Amino acid sequence: MLDWALFIVAIFICIALFLNLWRLMVGPKLSDRILALDTMYINTIALLMLYGIHMGTSLYFEAALLIAMLGFVSTAALCKYLLRGDIIE
Amino acid sequence: MSFLVETIISILLVFGGIFLLVGSIGLARLPDIYTRLHAPTKASTLGISGVLIASMIYHSVHTGTFSVNELLITLFLLITAPVAANMIAKTALHQDTKAIERTKGQELMETIKERRAPTLSEEQTDTTQENKQV
């Protein structure tokens, strides 16, 4: 049963990633693209955790933590750059 | 691994996957940036929490020791998602992104954009109050 759940959820997340990619390419304004990128980080973390369950190892936890932290920092940096014209004032 | 634990993990995984999918569909389909902000910041955060808690239970049962590593990512995402959404909304306001027609209180957008709290001069305060009354 767990294998089937993993399979179904992986398909869901792949569809979600394609929708994010579509918004990343289409998105009329720059803020839409930043939002799409931020959502892609979250979906990537979910996909990595699924792979960790599938392989039965907790090795991918560190990768997911790194993606979460760098994702937030990059979103903040992009928004700060667009808002103020500078990242660290 | 017992049947009960496997059922709980599967239910949590499917719950999380459905919410992640709903968040991304909302991101793709909603009409403007201010409505689009809602879907990923709320639904996706709930979905990722479900997946991470399922992973936490799986690794706790699999290794036999209680592991709370995944709770770290869950807490971090729950804290940072609203902050990131707020910054993206500020960026959209700064770039003069138009909201859809039905949005209420559109006349306040200019005021919100230019508000520099808490040091307002008297003249600016007056215009702010006037705009609020409209």
Backbone of each chain as ProteinMPNN parsed JSONL, in Angstrom:
{"seq_chain_A": "MLDWALFIVAIFICIALFLNLWRLMVGPKLSDRILALDTMYINTIALLMLYGIHMGTSLYFEAALLIAMLGFVSTAALCKYLLRGDIIE", "coords_chain_A": {"N_chain_A": [[0.818, -1.209, 0.0], [1.962, 1.22, 0.776], [3.772, 1.608, -1.281], [2.07, 2.095, -3.437], [0.85, 4.469, -2.561], [3.081, 6.157, -2.519], [3.671, 6.203, -5.254], [1.354, 7.394, -6.367], [1.358, 9.908, -5.096], [3.777, 10.903, -6.013], [3.173, 11.236, -8.716], [1.2, 13.246, -8.497], [2.807, 15.336, -7.491], [4.571, 15.716, -9.576], [2.852, 16.654, -11.588], [2.128, 19.023, -10.329], [4.613, 20.323, -10.312], [4.964, 20.736, -13.05], [2.867, 22.514, -13.545], [3.775, 24.68, -12.025], [6.087, 25.278, -13.472], [4.984, 26.094, -15.859], [3.712, 28.455, -15.026], [5.978, 29.819, -14.309], [7.172, 30.316, -16.757], [5.172, 31.663, -18.201], [4.088, 33.669, -16.561], [2.881, 36.94, -16.088], [4.108, 39.126, -14.727], [7.17, 39.997, -12.952], [6.936, 39.363, -10.246], [5.149, 37.232, -10.244], [6.727, 35.238, -11.313], [8.678, 34.954, -9.332], [7.088, 33.965, -7.274], [6.254, 31.537, -8.398], [8.708, 30.219, -8.526], [9.269, 29.988, -5.807], [7.236, 28.253, -5.009], [8.005, 26.044, -6.457], [10.321, 25.271, -5.099], [9.194, 24.265, -2.725], [7.699, 22.095, -3.697], [9.771, 20.563, -4.69], [11.112, 19.832, -2.353], [9.187, 18.13, -1.25], [9.204, 16.073, -3.158], [11.798, 15.106, -2.847], [11.663, 14.104, -0.21], [9.844, 12.049, -0.602], [11.368, 10.385, -2.228], [13.318, 9.707, -0.389], [11.781, 8.173, 1.423], [11.124, 6.103, -0.277], [13.618, 4.913, -0.844], [14.306, 4.192, 1.678], [16.117, 5.559, 3.299], [17.484, 8.137, 5.396], [19.074, 10.0, 4.307], [18.484, 12.004, 2.537], [17.416, 14.027, 3.941], [19.087, 16.145, 4.738], [19.616, 17.402, 2.298], [17.05, 18.307, 1.676], [16.627, 20.113, 3.752], [18.605, 22.019, 3.169], [17.638, 22.955, 0.688], [15.24, 24.12, 1.535], [16.156, 26.231, 3.192], [17.879, 27.755, 1.464], [16.029, 28.36, -0.482], [14.194, 30.1, 0.792], [15.948, 32.194, 1.421], [16.783, 33.014, -1.123], [14.382, 33.857, -2.269], [13.787, 36.008, -0.579], [16.008, 37.622, -1.142], [15.687, 38.216, -3.896], [13.225, 39.621, -3.826], [13.931, 41.769, -2.212], [15.842, 42.97, -3.803], [14.304, 43.825, -5.985], [12.596, 45.549, -4.665], [14.175, 47.521, -3.346], [16.393, 47.981, -4.917], [18.781, 47.06, -4.136], [20.527, 44.56, -2.257], [21.794, 44.151, 0.297], [21.822, 46.775, 2.397]], "CA_chain_A": [[0.0, 0.0, 0.0], [2.835, 2.394, 0.838], [4.336, 1.81, -2.613], [1.05, 2.736, -4.267], [0.698, 5.858, -2.106], [4.258, 6.896, -2.995], [3.541, 6.358, -6.7], [0.296, 8.376, -6.67], [1.766, 11.243, -4.651], [4.829, 11.367, -6.917], [2.511, 11.74, -9.924], [0.605, 14.536, -8.131], [3.816, 16.386, -7.343], [5.12, 16.004, -10.91], [1.885, 17.548, -12.248], [2.25, 20.326, -9.67], [5.849, 20.962, -10.772], [4.759, 21.21, -14.418], [2.038, 23.728, -13.469], [4.662, 25.761, -11.564], [6.994, 25.617, -14.572], [4.19, 26.856, -16.807], [3.548, 29.798, -14.476], [7.302, 30.459, -14.322], [7.465, 30.794, -18.11], [4.122, 32.552, -18.709], [3.758, 34.699, -15.576], [2.994, 38.252, -16.721], [5.039, 40.039, -14.058], [8.312, 39.366, -12.288], [6.528, 38.815, -8.943], [4.563, 35.914, -10.499], [7.813, 34.267, -11.513], [9.288, 34.68, -8.018], [6.145, 33.114, -6.532], [6.316, 30.194, -8.995], [9.978, 29.612, -8.106], [9.127, 29.661, -4.389], [6.407, 27.046, -4.922], [8.797, 24.926, -6.98], [11.188, 24.8, -4.008], [8.401, 23.457, -1.787], [7.379, 20.821, -4.336], [11.002, 19.774, -4.786], [11.354, 19.234, -1.03], [8.269, 16.995, -1.103], [9.665, 14.982, -4.022], [12.997, 14.531, -2.215], [11.259, 13.306, 0.948], [9.247, 10.818, -1.136], [12.467, 9.512, -2.659], [13.933, 9.196, 0.826], [10.946, 7.076, 1.939], [11.207, 4.986, -1.229], [14.906, 4.235, -0.695], [14.469, 3.784, 3.062], [17.262, 6.217, 3.921], [17.238, 9.525, 5.798], [20.199, 10.78, 3.779], [18.012, 13.14, 1.749], [16.905, 15.063, 4.835], [19.972, 17.318, 4.702], [19.393, 18.1, 1.029], [15.773, 19.016, 1.768], [16.82, 21.263, 4.655], [19.369, 23.033, 2.42], [16.751, 23.576, -0.306], [14.294, 24.99, 2.241], [16.81, 27.467, 3.647], [18.327, 28.574, 0.332], [14.842, 28.841, -1.166], [13.687, 31.303, 1.46], [16.919, 33.292, 1.311], [16.803, 33.543, -2.487], [13.151, 34.635, -2.459], [13.945, 37.276, 0.132], [16.991, 38.447, -1.832], [15.091, 38.703, -5.14], [12.221, 40.638, -3.512], [14.645, 42.925, -1.691], [16.499, 43.63, -4.926], [13.293, 44.523, -6.778], [11.98, 46.617, -3.877], [15.077, 48.593, -2.937], [17.495, 48.161, -5.851], [19.994, 46.613, -3.473], [20.164, 43.451, -1.382], [22.22, 44.525, 1.655], [22.066, 48.224, 2.328]], "C_chain_A": [[0.855, 1.264, 0.0], [3.436, 2.685, -0.526], [3.348, 2.518, -3.537], [0.864, 4.192, -3.877], [1.857, 6.708, -2.602], [4.133, 7.205, -4.477], [2.533, 7.46, -7.04], [0.744, 9.789, -6.296], [2.879, 11.786, -5.529], [4.229, 11.904, -8.211], [1.879, 13.106, -9.659], [1.666, 15.636, -8.132], [4.448, 16.712, -8.689], [4.169, 16.916, -11.685], [2.005, 18.96, -11.666], [3.493, 21.061, -10.15], [5.696, 21.48, -12.201], [3.905, 22.475, -14.441], [2.88, 24.925, -13.012], [5.568, 26.231, -12.693], [6.268, 26.457, -15.609], [4.023, 28.284, -16.325], [4.885, 30.553, -14.505], [7.614, 31.009, -15.708], [6.463, 31.837, -18.568], [4.036, 33.833, -17.899], [3.944, 36.116, -16.043], [4.003, 39.174, -16.046], [6.146, 39.245, -13.37], [7.904, 38.731, -10.96], [5.858, 37.448, -9.105], [5.656, 34.854, -10.634], [8.496, 33.931, -10.197], [8.411, 33.729, -7.215], [6.184, 31.681, -7.071], [7.585, 29.469, -8.563], [9.901, 29.157, -6.65], [8.297, 28.384, -4.213], [7.16, 25.83, -5.437], [9.764, 24.38, -5.924], [10.416, 23.856, -3.091], [8.089, 22.089, -2.399], [8.616, 19.93, -4.461], [11.346, 19.111, -3.464], [10.476, 18.003, -0.845], [8.74, 15.802, -1.927], [10.902, 14.29, -3.432], [12.628, 13.666, -1.016], [10.629, 11.993, 0.503], [10.335, 9.845, -1.562], [13.189, 8.915, -1.462], [13.14, 8.048, 1.426], [11.09, 5.851, 1.037], [12.505, 4.2, -1.049], [15.138, 3.757, 0.733], [15.677, 4.397, 3.753], [16.902, 7.645, 4.308], [18.356, 10.444, 5.326], [19.722, 12.056, 3.112], [17.458, 14.253, 2.61], [17.762, 16.322, 4.77], [19.781, 18.117, 3.427], [18.11, 18.912, 1.084], [15.898, 20.247, 2.657], [17.559, 22.39, 3.939], [18.477, 23.738, 1.413], [15.782, 24.526, 0.364], [14.95, 26.306, 2.623], [17.211, 28.353, 2.479], [17.14, 29.124, -0.449], [14.306, 30.109, -0.534], [14.65, 32.469, 1.275], [16.909, 33.877, -0.099], [15.529, 34.327, -2.795], [13.283, 36.011, -1.81], [14.908, 38.189, -0.612], [16.42, 39.024, -3.121], [14.089, 39.831, -4.858], [12.89, 41.924, -3.039], [15.297, 43.691, -2.841], [15.493, 44.41, -5.753], [12.707, 45.702, -6.014], [12.923, 47.799, -3.7], [16.203, 48.857, -3.925], [18.819, 47.713, -5.288], [19.611, 45.499, -2.507], [20.52, 43.76, 0.068], [22.581, 45.995, 1.633], [23.029, 48.663, 3.404]], "O_chain_A": [[0.536, 2.247, -0.67], [3.6, 3.845, -0.904], [3.714, 3.405, -4.308], [0.735, 5.058, -4.743], [1.659, 7.836, -3.053], [4.442, 8.311, -4.919], [2.796, 8.333, -7.868], [0.547, 10.739, -7.053], [2.938, 12.991, -5.776], [4.705, 12.904, -8.75], [1.997, 14.017, -10.477], [1.464, 16.715, -8.69], [4.826, 17.859, -8.929], [4.613, 17.843, -12.362], [1.988, 19.953, -12.393], [3.454, 22.271, -10.374], [6.23, 22.537, -12.537], [4.153, 23.391, -15.226], [2.733, 26.033, -13.527], [5.795, 27.43, -12.859], [6.827, 27.398, -16.171], [4.171, 29.226, -17.104], [4.918, 31.768, -14.7], [8.251, 32.055, -15.827], [6.834, 32.795, -19.246], [3.927, 34.93, -18.447], [5.067, 36.495, -16.376], [4.691, 39.932, -16.73], [6.079, 38.024, -13.225], [8.443, 37.693, -10.576], [5.972, 36.595, -8.225], [5.527, 33.734, -10.139], [8.856, 32.779, -9.955], [8.905, 32.81, -6.562], [6.151, 30.724, -6.298], [7.563, 28.273, -8.27], [10.398, 28.088, -6.296], [8.614, 27.54, -3.375], [6.987, 24.722, -4.93], [10.001, 23.174, -5.86], [10.908, 22.789, -2.725], [8.192, 21.06, -1.732], [8.528, 18.707, -4.353], [11.812, 17.972, -3.438], [10.931, 16.969, -0.356], [8.687, 14.662, -1.467], [11.042, 13.069, -3.501], [13.217, 12.603, -0.821], [10.835, 10.953, 1.129], [10.251, 8.645, -1.3], [13.623, 7.764, -1.501], [13.718, 7.063, 1.886], [11.167, 4.717, 1.512], [12.5, 2.97, -1.095], [16.071, 2.993, 0.98], [16.208, 3.814, 4.698], [16.106, 8.292, 3.627], [18.56, 11.527, 5.875], [20.427, 13.065, 3.104], [17.072, 15.304, 2.099], [17.236, 17.435, 4.75], [19.78, 19.348, 3.45], [18.06, 20.047, 0.611], [15.339, 21.3, 2.35], [17.204, 23.561, 4.072], [18.53, 24.961, 1.281], [15.516, 25.612, -0.152], [14.378, 27.375, 2.408], [16.93, 29.552, 2.479], [17.216, 30.215, -1.014], [14.0, 31.079, -1.228], [14.229, 33.594, 1.006], [17.014, 35.092, -0.265], [15.574, 35.34, -3.494], [12.939, 37.033, -2.403], [14.669, 39.393, -0.711], [16.64, 40.198, -3.418], [14.086, 40.856, -5.539], [12.479, 43.025, -3.408], [15.301, 44.921, -2.846], [15.776, 45.528, -6.183], [12.36, 46.725, -6.605], [12.522, 48.949, -3.881], [16.906, 49.858, -3.793], [19.868, 47.953, -5.886], [18.494, 45.487, -1.991], [19.679, 43.653, 0.96], [23.514, 46.414, 0.948], [23.352, 49.847, 3.5]]}, "seq_chain_B": "MSFLVETIISILLVFGGIFLLVGSIGLARLPDIYTRLHAPTKASTLGISGVLIASMIYHSVHTGTFSVNELLITLFLLITAPVAANMIAKTALHQDTKAIERTKGQELMETIKERRAPTLSEEQTDTTQENKQV", "coords_chain_B": {"N_chain_B": [[7.025, -3.688, 9.251], [4.027, -2.616, 10.645], [0.531, -3.045, 9.656], [-1.146, -0.971, 10.448], [0.543, 1.258, 10.918], [1.518, 1.618, 8.357], [-0.806, 2.305, 7.01], [-1.429, 4.756, 8.237], [0.778, 6.315, 7.429], [0.417, 6.257, 4.651], [-2.051, 7.572, 4.36], [-1.425, 10.125, 5.321], [0.5, 10.866, 3.411], [-0.988, 10.903, 0.991], [-2.877, 12.841, 1.607], [-1.144, 15.075, 1.926], [-0.104, 15.189, -0.687], [-2.376, 15.769, -2.244], [-2.996, 18.315, -1.284], [-0.714, 19.737, -2.058], [-0.971, 19.596, -4.832], [-3.373, 20.988, -5.2], [-2.593, 23.54, -4.362], [-0.755, 24.191, -6.386], [-2.362, 24.122, -8.657], [-4.025, 26.25, -8.065], [-2.115, 28.296, -8.189], [-1.628, 28.279, -10.912], [-4.118, 28.882, -12.058], [-5.581, 31.037, -10.904], [-6.718, 34.518, -11.168], [-5.152, 37.011, -10.754], [-2.056, 38.446, -9.355], [-2.413, 38.996, -6.642], [-4.455, 37.334, -5.757], [-3.351, 34.965, -6.507], [-1.274, 34.644, -4.744], [-2.385, 33.461, -2.507], [-2.839, 30.682, -2.861], [-0.299, 29.021, -3.054], [0.941, 29.76, -0.6], [-0.728, 28.924, 1.46], [-2.143, 26.427, 0.956], [-0.037, 24.829, -0.094], [1.834, 24.864, 1.973], [0.487, 23.48, 3.989], [0.282, 21.007, 2.697], [3.005, 20.229, 2.38], [3.655, 19.964, 5.038], [2.153, 17.693, 5.73], [3.416, 15.68, 4.127], [6.007, 15.755, 5.189], [5.584, 15.021, 7.869], [4.634, 12.442, 7.524], [6.975, 11.29, 6.483], [8.582, 11.585, 8.742], [7.328, 9.847, 10.597], [7.692, 7.448, 9.215], [10.531, 7.154, 9.159], [11.025, 7.082, 11.91], [9.8, 4.656, 12.655], [11.144, 2.918, 10.993], [13.911, 3.025, 11.642], [13.753, 2.58, 14.338], [14.386, 4.369, 16.294], [13.324, 7.434, 17.803], [12.844, 10.048, 15.626], [13.104, 13.483, 15.039], [13.841, 15.062, 12.98], [12.582, 15.902, 10.593], [10.599, 17.555, 11.505], [11.902, 19.903, 11.894], [12.264, 21.044, 9.32], [9.556, 21.378, 8.719], [8.682, 23.259, 10.662], [10.362, 25.385, 9.974], [9.463, 25.977, 7.358], [6.802, 26.677, 7.93], [7.232, 29.004, 9.331], [8.612, 30.662, 7.495], [7.034, 30.874, 5.161], [4.799, 32.817, 5.292], [6.32, 35.173, 5.525], [7.779, 35.301, 3.133], [5.62, 35.484, 1.373], [4.546, 37.948, 2.076], [6.666, 39.63, 1.304], [6.664, 39.203, -1.452], [4.154, 40.216, -2.116], [4.563, 42.901, -1.469], [6.48, 43.517, -3.394], [4.93, 43.231, -5.706], [3.088, 45.311, -5.329], [4.85, 47.446, -5.411], [5.649, 47.406, -8.045], [3.446, 48.362, -9.332], [1.405, 46.549, -10.038], [-1.678, 45.654, -11.436], [-4.794, 44.893, -9.825], [-7.55, 42.546, -10.171], [-10.789, 43.628, -11.45], [-12.9, 43.222, -9.592], [-11.789, 43.419, -7.082], [-11.951, 44.769, -3.822], [-11.588, 48.021, -2.299], [-9.62, 49.237, -3.888], [-8.798, 51.828, -4.183], [-7.165, 52.332, -2.123], [-4.704, 51.338, -2.682], [-2.598, 52.911, -3.671], [-2.033, 54.517, -1.473], [-1.214, 52.597, 0.388], [1.072, 51.727, -0.83], [2.763, 53.932, -0.708], [3.03, 54.408, 1.944], [4.82, 55.372, 4.765], [5.249, 54.333, 7.549], [6.589, 54.671, 10.903], [6.86, 57.442, 10.826], [5.136, 59.827, 9.785], [4.483, 62.816, 8.049], [2.409, 65.693, 8.813], [0.765, 66.434, 6.725], [0.775, 64.227, 5.029], [-0.434, 62.375, 6.692], [-3.02, 63.395, 6.798], [-3.911, 63.035, 4.136], [-3.841, 60.277, 4.051], [-5.845, 59.597, 5.886], [-8.04, 60.698, 4.616], [-8.158, 59.144, 2.322], [-8.748, 56.713, 3.467], [-11.31, 57.155, 4.364], [-12.718, 57.358, 2.015]], "CA_chain_B": [[6.176, -2.533, 9.54], [2.656, -3.108, 10.795], [-0.45, -2.521, 8.704], [-1.701, 0.294, 10.943], [1.508, 2.335, 10.672], [1.583, 1.841, 6.913], [-2.024, 3.037, 6.642], [-1.316, 6.162, 8.674], [1.744, 6.998, 6.564], [-0.165, 6.43, 3.317], [-3.087, 8.604, 4.399], [-0.753, 11.429, 5.433], [1.157, 11.169, 2.132], [-1.981, 11.276, -0.024], [-3.388, 14.143, 2.072], [-0.168, 16.106, 1.559], [0.011, 15.292, -2.144], [-3.556, 16.46, -2.784], [-2.919, 19.746, -0.984], [0.326, 20.333, -2.915], [-1.519, 19.724, -6.185], [-4.36, 22.069, -5.182], [-1.849, 24.798, -4.314], [-0.151, 24.513, -7.68], [-3.447, 24.442, -9.593], [-4.401, 27.622, -7.744], [-1.076, 29.185, -8.73], [-1.733, 28.349, -12.372], [-5.415, 29.267, -12.603], [-6.217, 32.24, -10.356], [-6.599, 35.574, -12.174], [-4.084, 38.014, -10.641], [-0.991, 38.076, -8.417], [-2.823, 39.084, -5.235], [-5.18, 36.101, -5.426], [-2.444, 33.834, -6.727], [-0.425, 34.486, -3.557], [-3.042, 32.662, -1.476], [-2.782, 29.225, -3.047], [0.928, 28.345, -2.61], [1.376, 30.003, 0.775], [-1.543, 28.233, 2.462], [-2.361, 25.012, 0.646], [1.224, 24.088, -0.254], [2.478, 24.705, 3.279], [-0.195, 22.37, 4.659], [0.649, 19.768, 2.009], [4.383, 19.829, 2.689], [3.653, 19.497, 6.426], [1.692, 16.305, 5.724], [4.449, 14.796, 3.582], [7.154, 15.691, 6.101], [5.215, 14.255, 9.062], [4.635, 11.041, 7.084], [8.381, 10.882, 6.415], [9.086, 11.481, 10.117], [6.808, 8.597, 11.187], [8.334, 6.318, 8.534], [11.916, 6.96, 9.608], [11.004, 6.68, 13.314], [9.489, 3.228, 12.735], [12.131, 2.164, 10.217], [15.18, 2.906, 12.351], [13.525, 2.17, 15.711], [14.611, 5.482, 17.223], [12.439, 8.557, 17.516], [13.585, 11.113, 14.93], [12.295, 14.686, 14.83], [14.554, 15.892, 12.016], [11.703, 16.501, 9.596], [9.835, 18.642, 12.13], [12.709, 21.115, 11.726], [11.891, 21.641, 8.03], [8.148, 21.798, 8.796], [8.621, 24.507, 11.412], [11.026, 26.423, 9.191], [8.579, 26.386, 6.258], [5.632, 27.358, 8.495], [7.614, 30.364, 9.719], [9.089, 31.508, 6.395], [6.082, 31.056, 4.054], [4.126, 34.119, 5.318], [7.278, 36.262, 5.31], [8.044, 35.352, 1.694], [4.409, 35.963, 0.697], [4.457, 39.386, 2.331], [7.649, 40.341, 0.48], [6.239, 39.147, -2.856], [3.044, 41.156, -2.268], [5.143, 44.24, -1.49], [7.108, 43.705, -4.697], [3.874, 43.438, -6.702], [2.57, 46.669, -5.135], [5.891, 48.381, -5.83], [5.716, 47.426, -9.51], [2.158, 48.841, -9.843], [0.608, 45.482, -10.646], [-3.122, 45.904, -11.273], [-5.632, 43.783, -9.359], [-8.745, 42.404, -11.016], [-11.814, 44.659, -11.242], [-13.776, 42.97, -8.45], [-11.108, 43.63, -5.805], [-12.485, 45.916, -3.094], [-10.605, 48.887, -1.683], [-8.48, 49.479, -4.786], [-8.318, 53.212, -4.078], [-6.17, 52.391, -1.038], [-3.434, 50.718, -3.072], [-1.565, 53.947, -3.784], [-1.677, 54.907, -0.108], [-0.455, 51.516, 1.014], [2.393, 51.658, -1.472], [3.635, 55.044, -0.332], [3.008, 54.626, 3.396], [6.101, 55.177, 5.439], [5.041, 54.37, 8.992], [5.647, 55.453, 11.689], [7.132, 58.885, 10.799], [4.382, 60.516, 8.747], [4.275, 64.249, 8.295], [0.996, 65.948, 9.079], [0.041, 66.494, 5.456], [0.596, 62.853, 4.543], [-1.419, 61.727, 7.56], [-4.348, 63.837, 6.383], [-4.309, 62.361, 2.893], [-4.088, 58.88, 4.368], [-7.166, 59.462, 6.508], [-9.048, 60.963, 3.578], [-8.271, 57.972, 1.455], [-9.406, 55.631, 4.192], [-12.741, 57.419, 4.445], [-13.313, 57.065, 0.694]], "C_chain_B": [[4.721, -2.982, 9.584], [1.699, -2.404, 9.831], [-0.961, -1.149, 9.116], [-0.77, 1.471, 10.626], [1.56, 2.674, 9.191], [0.354, 2.626, 6.425], [-1.923, 4.504, 7.021], [-0.378, 6.925, 7.76], [1.146, 7.261, 5.189], [-1.213, 7.534, 3.304], [-2.457, 9.993, 4.474], [-0.113, 11.832, 4.108], [0.137, 11.629, 1.102], [-2.609, 12.62, 0.306], [-2.444, 15.274, 1.644], [-0.077, 16.299, 0.061], [-1.163, 16.032, -2.753], [-3.454, 17.96, -2.511], [-1.84, 20.437, -1.81], [-0.206, 20.564, -4.323], [-2.523, 20.872, -6.243], [-3.667, 23.432, -5.146], [-1.281, 25.178, -5.66], [-1.202, 24.803, -8.742], [-3.931, 25.869, -9.354], [-3.405, 28.613, -8.301], [-1.235, 29.336, -10.235], [-3.02, 29.013, -12.827], [-5.985, 30.582, -12.092], [-5.848, 33.478, -11.181], [-5.467, 36.587, -11.979], [-3.152, 37.68, -9.48], [-1.48, 38.08, -6.98], [-3.673, 37.889, -4.82], [-4.274, 34.889, -5.552], [-1.547, 33.576, -5.512], [-1.047, 33.53, -2.543], [-2.763, 31.171, -1.622], [-1.476, 28.59, -2.572], [1.259, 28.561, -1.148], [0.535, 29.247, 1.784], [-1.653, 26.744, 2.156], [-1.051, 24.243, 0.564], [1.927, 23.876, 1.07], [1.846, 23.564, 4.066], [0.202, 21.032, 4.032], [2.044, 19.299, 2.355], [4.474, 19.369, 4.138], [3.21, 18.043, 6.496], [2.743, 15.34, 5.245], [5.602, 14.639, 4.566], [6.819, 14.898, 7.367], [5.137, 12.765, 8.727], [6.053, 10.496, 7.031], [8.968, 10.701, 7.808], [8.623, 10.179, 10.763], [7.515, 7.395, 10.556], [9.742, 6.089, 9.061], [11.985, 6.566, 11.075], [10.763, 5.18, 13.439], [10.602, 2.405, 12.09], [13.43, 1.956, 10.997], [15.005, 2.482, 13.801], [13.808, 3.236, 16.739], [13.747, 6.652, 16.808], [13.225, 9.679, 16.858], [12.665, 12.286, 14.657], [12.954, 15.607, 13.813], [13.603, 16.637, 11.082], [10.859, 17.628, 10.173], [10.559, 19.972, 11.978], [12.332, 21.814, 10.428], [10.459, 22.157, 8.085], [8.031, 23.142, 9.51], [9.218, 25.647, 10.609], [10.121, 26.923, 8.077], [7.359, 27.122, 6.785], [5.98, 28.783, 8.898], [7.911, 31.223, 8.492], [8.055, 31.742, 5.3], [5.343, 32.4, 4.12], [5.06, 35.286, 5.051], [7.547, 36.426, 3.817], [6.839, 35.89, 0.946], [4.254, 37.465, 0.878], [5.419, 40.16, 1.452], [7.239, 40.33, -0.986], [5.084, 40.119, -3.095], [3.551, 42.589, -2.302], [5.784, 44.536, -2.832], [6.056, 43.981, -5.77], [3.28, 44.835, -6.577], [3.558, 47.7, -5.653], [5.944, 48.512, -7.345], [4.401, 47.846, -10.148], [1.383, 47.759, -10.579], [-0.867, 45.743, -10.38], [-3.817, 44.657, -10.736], [-6.827, 43.659, -10.295], [-9.821, 43.382, -10.578], [-12.574, 44.477, -9.939], [-13.135, 43.264, -7.117], [-11.605, 44.884, -5.113], [-11.336, 46.723, -2.496], [-9.408, 49.174, -2.563], [-7.933, 50.887, -4.655], [-7.273, 53.354, -2.975], [-4.795, 51.923, -1.484], [-2.299, 51.728, -3.151], [-1.075, 54.353, -2.397], [-0.816, 53.852, 0.563], [0.967, 51.5, 0.472], [3.32, 52.728, -0.927], [3.707, 55.263, 1.163], [4.375, 54.366, 3.995], [5.867, 55.315, 6.931], [6.387, 54.187, 9.688], [5.887, 56.959, 11.614], [6.416, 59.52, 9.625], [4.34, 61.995, 9.077], [2.773, 64.504, 8.366], [0.16, 65.906, 7.795], [-0.25, 65.078, 4.938], [-0.449, 62.121, 5.372], [-2.831, 62.098, 7.139], [-4.807, 63.112, 5.125], [-4.613, 60.896, 3.152], [-5.481, 58.69, 4.936], [-8.277, 59.719, 5.49], [-9.261, 59.737, 2.702], [-8.977, 56.832, 2.159], [-10.906, 55.849, 4.248], [-13.437, 57.177, 3.12], [-13.542, 55.572, 0.598]], "O_chain_B": [[4.242, -3.649, 8.667], [1.995, -1.345, 9.278], [-1.184, -0.275, 8.279], [-1.201, 2.518, 10.144], [1.634, 3.841, 8.806], [0.457, 3.488, 5.552], [-2.278, 5.386, 6.24], [-0.681, 8.046, 7.353], [1.331, 8.336, 4.618], [-1.272, 8.334, 2.371], [-2.889, 10.919, 3.788], [-0.171, 12.999, 3.719], [0.357, 12.625, 0.412], [-2.85, 13.439, -0.581], [-2.871, 16.282, 1.081], [0.016, 17.428, -0.421], [-0.985, 16.833, -3.671], [-3.776, 18.779, -3.371], [-2.013, 21.584, -2.221], [0.069, 21.595, -4.937], [-2.536, 21.642, -7.204], [-4.099, 24.368, -5.818], [-1.313, 26.347, -6.044], [-0.978, 25.628, -9.629], [-4.213, 26.608, -10.298], [-3.792, 29.656, -8.829], [-0.998, 30.417, -10.775], [-3.035, 29.65, -13.88], [-6.801, 31.196, -12.78], [-4.796, 33.503, -11.821], [-4.863, 36.996, -12.971], [-3.413, 36.754, -8.713], [-1.028, 37.268, -6.172], [-3.626, 37.47, -3.663], [-4.404, 33.916, -4.809], [-1.114, 32.448, -5.275], [-0.328, 32.861, -1.8], [-2.487, 30.48, -0.641], [-1.53, 27.68, -1.744], [1.798, 27.663, -0.5], [1.023, 28.945, 2.873], [-1.303, 25.903, 2.983], [-0.949, 23.133, 1.087], [2.55, 22.836, 1.284], [2.537, 22.784, 4.72], [0.429, 20.049, 4.737], [2.259, 18.112, 2.6], [5.271, 18.486, 4.455], [3.801, 17.244, 7.222], [2.96, 14.297, 5.862], [6.116, 13.538, 4.762], [7.673, 14.18, 7.887], [5.522, 11.922, 9.537], [6.312, 9.379, 7.477], [9.754, 9.782, 8.041], [9.414, 9.482, 11.4], [7.89, 6.449, 11.248], [10.111, 4.958, 9.376], [12.875, 5.814, 11.473], [11.428, 4.504, 14.224], [10.958, 1.332, 12.579], [13.984, 0.857, 11.015], [15.969, 2.069, 14.445], [13.517, 3.056, 17.921], [13.467, 6.849, 15.626], [14.166, 10.208, 17.449], [11.575, 12.115, 14.111], [12.663, 16.803, 13.781], [13.777, 17.825, 10.81], [10.449, 18.54, 9.456], [9.934, 21.032, 11.938], [12.105, 23.024, 10.413], [10.164, 23.235, 7.568], [7.361, 24.053, 9.023], [8.659, 26.742, 10.561], [10.007, 28.129, 7.857], [6.913, 28.09, 6.168], [5.136, 29.675, 8.822], [7.512, 32.387, 8.443], [8.173, 32.722, 4.564], [5.258, 33.08, 3.098], [4.665, 36.274, 4.431], [7.545, 37.541, 3.295], [6.988, 36.66, -0.003], [3.875, 38.173, -0.055], [5.068, 41.209, 0.912], [7.434, 41.319, -1.694], [5.025, 40.773, -4.137], [3.042, 43.41, -3.066], [5.664, 45.642, -3.359], [6.244, 44.839, -6.632], [2.997, 45.482, -7.585], [3.169, 48.701, -6.256], [6.244, 49.582, -7.874], [4.233, 47.713, -11.36], [0.776, 48.018, -11.618], [-1.265, 46.018, -9.248], [-3.498, 43.531, -11.118], [-7.089, 44.546, -11.107], [-9.774, 43.906, -9.465], [-12.867, 45.454, -9.25], [-13.833, 43.355, -6.107], [-11.678, 45.948, -5.729], [-10.259, 46.192, -2.223], [-8.296, 49.339, -2.061], [-6.769, 51.14, -4.964], [-6.578, 54.367, -2.896], [-3.819, 52.088, -0.753], [-1.173, 51.44, -2.746], [0.123, 54.514, -2.167], [0.178, 54.164, 1.219], [1.931, 51.289, 1.207], [4.506, 52.484, -0.706], [4.368, 56.196, 1.62], [4.997, 53.326, 3.781], [6.254, 56.324, 7.522], [7.277, 53.58, 9.092], [5.176, 57.707, 12.285], [7.021, 59.734, 8.575], [4.182, 62.382, 10.235], [1.969, 63.638, 8.022], [-0.971, 65.421, 7.775], [-1.352, 64.776, 4.479], [-1.247, 61.347, 4.843], [-3.728, 61.255, 7.118], [-5.939, 62.634, 5.049], [-5.527, 60.331, 2.552], [-6.21, 57.777, 4.551], [-9.312, 59.053, 5.497], [-10.388, 59.355, 2.39], [-9.716, 56.07, 1.535], [-11.688, 54.9, 4.192], [-14.617, 56.828, 3.095], [-14.033, 55.087, -0.422]]}, "name": "protein", "num_of_chains": 2, "seq": "MLDWALFIVAIFICIALFLNLWRLMVGPKLSDRILALDTMYINTIALLMLYGIHMGTSLYFEAALLIAMLGFVSTAALCKYLLRGDIIEMSFLVETIISILLVFGGIFLLVGSIGLARLPDIYTRLHAPTKASTLGISGVLIASMIYHSVHTGTFSVNELLITLFLLITAPVAANMIAKTALHQDTKAIERTKGQELMETIKERRAPTLSEEQTDTTQENKQV"}
